[in-house]
Every structure is written in structure tokens, then in C-alpha cells.
Amino acid sequence: MSDLQLVPGNSLLTATPEEGRQLAVKLARLIIKLTQPDDEKRRQQRAIYADNPMMLISIGQTVAAEFATIAAANNYWRDRPETR
């Protein structure tokens, strides 16, 4: 197993929904890096998914799933007055 930290800071808690969305993107990118650790192969594969709308939609779905997890961990930011 890689020593790659899959949950930066070991926490899903964020101050705002925007920070939560940014964390979701980062988590999605980390799982791709873990799945394909070779930098050059990932660069080569970008050309494949860049022109494939279904693969791009799949990437969006991955980020959405990560964001749903983060939002739940943050109780949808309901208890934080700065996000109201």
C-alpha cells in the first residue's frame, strides 16, 4: 500500500461548502493517483478521457460522491453560522 495520504489532514471537516467541494476534487484526484501511480501513464491517459464525454461525466460523478460524503461529515454545514 502506498504511503499516499488519502484524507489530507485526516479530516473531512471544512469551514464552508466551497472548501468541501475543493476537498472532494482533491480526494478524487488522489484515488486516481493511487489507482494509477505512474505519472507518465496518467499523462498518456488524459488524451483518452479528454475527448470522451462519458468519461468526463464519470469524473464528475466521482467528485459528486466525494462531496456527498464530505457534506454529510460536515452535517451539511447547517450548524455553522458563517455559511448561512
C-alpha positions as CSV (number, residue, x, y, z in Angstrom):
1,M,0.0,0.0,0.0
2,S,1.3,3.5,-0.9
3,D,2.1,6.0,1.8
4,L,-0.2,8.4,0.0
5,Q,-2.5,10.2,2.4
6,L,-6.0,9.7,1.0
7,V,-7.7,12.1,3.5
8,P,-5.5,15.2,3.8
9,G,-5.1,16.2,7.4
10,N,-7.1,13.0,8.3
11,S,-10.3,15.1,8.4
12,L,-13.3,15.7,6.2
13,L,-14.3,18.7,8.1
14,T,-14.3,22.0,6.2
15,A,-15.4,25.5,7.1
16,T,-17.5,26.1,4.1
17,P,-19.2,24.2,1.2
18,E,-16.7,25.7,-1.2
19,E,-13.8,24.2,0.8
20,G,-15.8,20.9,0.9
21,R,-16.1,20.9,-2.9
22,Q,-12.3,21.6,-3.3
23,L,-11.6,18.8,-0.9
24,A,-13.9,16.5,-3.0
25,V,-11.9,17.3,-6.1
26,K,-8.6,16.6,-4.3
27,L,-9.9,13.3,-2.9
28,A,-11.0,12.2,-6.4
29,R,-7.6,13.1,-7.8
30,L,-5.8,11.2,-5.0
31,I,-7.8,8.0,-5.7
32,I,-6.8,8.2,-9.4
33,K,-3.2,8.7,-8.4
34,L,-3.4,5.7,-6.1
35,T,-5.1,3.6,-8.8
36,Q,-2.5,4.6,-11.4
37,P,0.7,5.7,-9.6
38,D,2.7,6.1,-12.8
39,D,2.8,9.8,-13.7
40,E,3.6,9.2,-17.4
41,K,0.8,6.7,-17.8
42,R,-1.7,9.2,-16.2
43,R,-0.5,11.8,-18.7
44,Q,-1.0,9.5,-21.6
45,Q,-4.5,8.6,-20.4
46,R,-5.6,12.2,-20.2
47,A,-5.7,12.3,-24.0
48,I,-8.2,9.4,-23.9
49,Y,-10.6,10.9,-21.5
50,A,-10.3,14.5,-22.6
51,D,-12.3,13.6,-25.8
52,N,-14.7,11.2,-24.2
53,P,-17.8,12.9,-22.8
54,M,-18.9,9.8,-20.9
55,M,-15.5,9.5,-19.1
56,L,-15.7,13.2,-18.2
57,I,-19.2,12.7,-16.8
58,S,-17.8,9.8,-14.8
59,I,-15.2,12.0,-13.3
60,G,-17.9,14.5,-12.3
61,Q,-19.8,11.6,-10.6
62,T,-16.8,10.6,-8.7
63,V,-16.3,14.2,-7.4
64,A,-20.1,14.4,-6.5
65,A,-19.8,11.2,-4.5
66,E,-16.8,12.5,-2.6
67,F,-18.7,15.8,-2.0
68,A,-21.7,14.0,-0.7
69,T,-19.5,12.2,1.9
70,I,-17.8,15.4,2.9
71,A,-21.2,17.3,3.2
72,A,-22.5,14.5,5.4
73,A,-19.4,14.7,7.6
74,N,-20.0,18.4,7.9
75,N,-23.7,18.0,8.7
76,Y,-24.3,19.9,5.5
77,W,-22.8,23.0,7.2
78,R,-26.1,23.6,9.0
79,D,-24.5,24.2,12.4
80,R,-22.0,26.8,11.1
81,P,-23.4,30.4,11.1
82,E,-20.7,31.6,8.6
83,T,-22.2,29.5,5.8
84,R,-25.8,30.7,6.2
